[in-house]
Amino acid sequence: MSSTSTDFQDPGAVKDAGVLETRLIDIGYERFARDVWGRTALLTRGVSDFSDLFSANAVDELVSRRGLRTPFLRVAKGGSTLPESSFTSPAGVGATISDQLDDTELWRKFADGATLVLQALHRTWEPVSSFSTQLSTELGHPVQANAYITPPQNRGFDDHYDIHDVFVLQIEGTKRWIIHEPVHVDPLRSQPWTDRRSAVAEAAQGKAYIDTVLEPGDVLYLPRGWLHAAEAQGKVSIHLTLGVHNWTRYALAEQLAQAALAALNDDPEMRRSLPLGVDGPDGDIAAVRKRLAEAVVEADSASLFHRTRRGQGRPSPLGPVAQLAAVEGLGPESLVRLRDALEARLEGSRLTTRVGWLDFAEANLSTVRRLLDGGDHLAADLGIELVERLLRAGVLVPAEQSH
C-alpha cells in the first residue's frame, strides 16, 4: 500500500456546525467532545423540531403500506420481546413471503399495550437515512436509527444498558426517562447488560441520575453502559433512537492483532510445527511472544481499519433509472459529484470505496483527487471518458441526485 492516501473526509476533523450542533445539542461541538462524549449523560431541551425526520404518519406508512419484513420491526411488552410469528403473516397473491408485517395483528398488540420498534430506519425512511449519514460523518462512528412507538402508560423494556451510545429524539407525545450511572463502564459489544442482570436491577433501585419527562424536541444523550428505562405518559409516545456504534481502542487492538497475524502467515518459522512429543508450548512461547510483539509494532492496520469501517455502512441510495439517464445524457455541461457516504479513499493509484475499488493511470490522479472534495464538477473539466467510467461504477452521480 502506498504511504500516501487521501480521504473523502476525515470525520475526526469535522468541527463546523452540522446536525450534531444544530439539532442535537446546545453546548457546541468542542465542549460536547471534551466534556460529554463517552463520559456522561446530557439532556437538551427543545433543541429542534424533528417532524421533518419522522412522525405518526410515517409509522402508519411503514407498518401498513411498505411490505416490511422482520427484522425491520420488533414488538415488546412487559420487558420481553414477542415472537415474530405473532405479528407476521404471508404476503398474499403474487408474493411468496411468509413473514411480512401483519398490520391487523400489530394493531391488536399495540392496543393491548405493546411497544412497536421500527428497526434500521436508516435503511427504510429517507429523512432518517440522510440524517443518520450526516451524523455518522460528523462523529466518525457508524450510526443506526430505530423508532419506538409506545402506547400511553406503557413501557417496552425494563432497566438495561446499551452497548452503543444513543441520542434519543422525542418526536411525539411524552415519555418519562429514568437514568442511572453505569454498573459497567464502556461495555464492549461482547458485554451485554444481560451478563449483569442482578447488578443492573440493584442499581436501578438507587437514586436516579436523571428522572425527567421528554417532550417533543428534547434530546437525551447516553453513553454506552448508562442504565435507562422509559415509560410513555398520557399519549402515544414516538421517539427516535440514534445508536452510535463506537469505534474503541479495543477495536483498534483487534485490527492490529489481525494485521500482525496476517503478517505472520508469511513467516516460515511461525508456520513450523512444534517438536514431536511436546507436552506444552513452554519451550516456544517466549520466541512466539517476541515475534508476535515485533509483528504488532510493524503492522500497518490503516487499510484494514478503513476496510472494516467501509463495511459497516452503505453509500447513499442510487436510482438505476436516473443513473442510466445520466450516463446516456452525459455531455460537457453535465454536473456530477462524488456519491455521498462512499468512504472514498485514494491509496496510491487505487480508489477504494464502499462499492469497490478502481485503479487509475497517473495522468488521472489529480482529477480523482479533485472529486474527493465532495463538490459539484462539470464533466468537461474532469474528462468525459473518466466521468462515464465513474458513473457506470456508481462512484459519481448527477449533482442534483446526490443529496
Salt bridges, closest charged atoms under 4 A:
ASP7 OD1 - ARG345 NH1 2.48
ASP35 OD2 - ARG34 NH2 3.03
ASP52 OD1 - ARG23 NH2 2.86
GLU61 OE2 - ARG66 NE 3.10
ASP99 OD1 - ARG69 NE 2.78
GLU105 OE2 - ARG108 NH1 3.03
GLU105 OE1 - LYS109 NZ 3.40
ASP112 OD2 - LYS77 NZ 2.76
ASP158 OD1 - ARG155 NH1 3.91
ASP162 OD1 - HIS160 NE2 3.66
ASP162 OD2 - HIS228 NE2 3.31
ASP211 OD2 - ARG176 NH2 2.66
ASP218 OD2 - ARG45 NH1 2.76
ASP267 OD2 - ARG291 NE 2.87
GLU269 OE2 - ARG272 NH2 2.80
GLU294 OE2 - LYS290 NZ 2.68
GLU294 OE1 - ARG291 NH1 3.66
GLU298 OE1 - ARG291 NH1 3.95
GLU343 OE1 - ARG309 NH2 3.32
GLU347 OE2 - ARG345 NE 2.96
ASP359 OD1 - ARG350 NE 2.79
ASP373 OD1 - HIS377 NE2 3.11
ASP376 OD1 - ARG337 NH1 2.81
GLU388 OE2 - ARG392 NE 3.04
